[in-house]
Structures are given as structure tokens and as C-alpha cells.
Amino acid sequence: RSTLFPYTTLFRSRSLPLAVRTRSGDVRAWDVAHDLDVETRSGDVTAELANGWRGTGITIGTTSGDVRLNVPHDFQGRLTTSTNSGDVSDDAHLNGRTPVSISTRSGDITVTRT
């Protein structure tokens, strides 16, 4: 599902991979149990992975906006980040194998554990 409107779009995805494309508006995804692929031009992205997550990768990108990713305590990801103007905070200390790619041209990136 995607939206072209400047509103928050909410997603809950327990059974399928989730792919979202927006031009403008915040994206909020929670209880994500499989792959996550989000791309927005303008808007914040907040995502929360489900306990028992069983995907192969996470990709989140925004041109202008903050990105917040919350991962379960047992998630083993390998974090790659990119921001031209913003701070990166990896409080989850990701150093596993599953690729996690987060980028924003203008915005902060925050990764935490539940």
C-alpha cells in the first residue's frame, strides 16, 4: 500500500513482506515480521520489527525526514547508514548478518532495541 497524500500512513504486517513508496507523509510500520522496504521523499519513517522476525533484510530511505527503527532483543542485523545532515544513533549495537540499510539526506537515524 502506498499514499501520495501528506498524512501518516500506518501499516501492520505480521504475515507478508512490506514495501512502501510515498512522495510525502510519514510512514509508521509495526509488528513487521518479514522484509521491510520503505522509500519516501518527505516524511519521517518509524518501524518496529516483531519478535521472531524472519526476513532477509531491511531497507529504509527518505530524502527529508527522520528514521527510527526498533528491533527485538534477539535481532542480529548489520547496519549501514547514510545521512548528509543529521545524527546517527545505533543504541541497538547491530553487528550481525542480516543487512539493514537506512539512509536520509536530511534527518536523524535512530536504531533501538525493545
C-alpha positions in Angstrom: 0.0 0.0 0.0 1.2 3.5 -0.7 -0.1 7.0 -0.5 0.5 10.3 -2.3 -1.1 12.4 0.4 0.8 14.3 3.2 -0.5 12.2 6.0 0.8 9.5 8.2 0.3 6.1 6.7 0.1 3.2 9.1 1.0 -0.5 8.4 0.9 -3.6 10.4 2.5 -6.6 8.7 2.7 -10.0 10.5 2.5 -12.3 7.5 4.0 -10.7 4.4 7.0 -8.6 3.4 6.2 -4.9 3.4 7.1 -2.5 0.6 6.0 1.2 0.9 6.6 4.1 -1.5 5.4 7.6 -0.8 6.1 11.1 -2.0 5.0 13.0 1.1 3.9 11.9 4.5 5.1 10.0 7.5 5.2 6.2 7.5 4.6 4.1 10.6 5.0 0.3 10.4 4.8 -2.0 13.4 4.8 -5.7 14.1 6.8 -6.3 11.0 7.7 -10.0 10.8 9.3 -10.1 7.3 11.4 -8.0 4.9 10.8 -4.2 5.1 11.4 -1.8 2.2 10.3 1.8 2.7 11.1 4.8 0.5 9.7 8.3 0.9 10.7 11.7 -0.4 9.5 13.8 2.5 8.4 12.4 5.8 9.5 10.5 8.9 9.7 6.7 9.0 9.1 4.8 12.2 9.3 1.0 12.1 9.1 -1.7 14.7 10.1 -5.3 14.0 8.1 -8.1 15.5 9.6 -10.6 18.0 10.6 -13.6 16.0 11.3 -11.5 12.9 12.2 -13.9 10.0 13.0 -11.7 7.0 16.2 -11.4 4.9 16.7 -7.6 5.1 15.6 -4.1 5.9 15.9 -1.1 3.6 14.6 2.4 4.7 15.2 5.6 2.8 13.9 9.2 2.9 15.1 12.3 1.3 13.9 14.6 4.1 12.9 13.1 7.4 14.0 11.2 10.5 14.2 7.4 10.6 13.5 5.4 13.7 13.9 1.6 13.8 13.1 -0.5 16.8 14.4 -4.1 16.7 13.7 -7.1 19.0 16.2 -8.1 21.6 17.4 -11.1 19.6 17.6 -9.4 16.2 21.1 -9.8 14.6 21.5 -7.2 11.9 24.4 -5.5 10.1 23.7 -1.7 10.0 24.7 0.5 7.1 23.7 4.2 7.4 23.9 7.4 5.3 22.9 10.9 6.1 24.2 14.2 4.7 22.7 16.3 7.5 21.7 14.5 10.7 22.9 12.3 13.5 23.1 8.5 13.7 22.4 6.7 16.9 22.8 2.9 17.0 21.7 2.1 20.5 20.9 -1.5 19.4 24.6 -2.1 18.6 23.8 -4.1 15.5 26.7 -6.3 14.4 25.0 -9.4 13.0 24.4 -10.8 9.5 21.0 -9.5 8.3 21.5 -6.4 6.1 19.9 -3.2 7.5 20.3 -0.2 5.3 19.0 3.2 6.4 19.5 6.5 4.5 18.3 10.1 4.7 19.7 13.2 3.1 18.4 15.4 5.8 17.4 13.8 9.1 18.4 11.7 12.1 18.7 7.9 12.2 18.0 6.1 15.4 18.1 2.3 16.0 17.0 0.9 19.3 16.1 -2.5 20.9 12.9 -3.5 22.6 
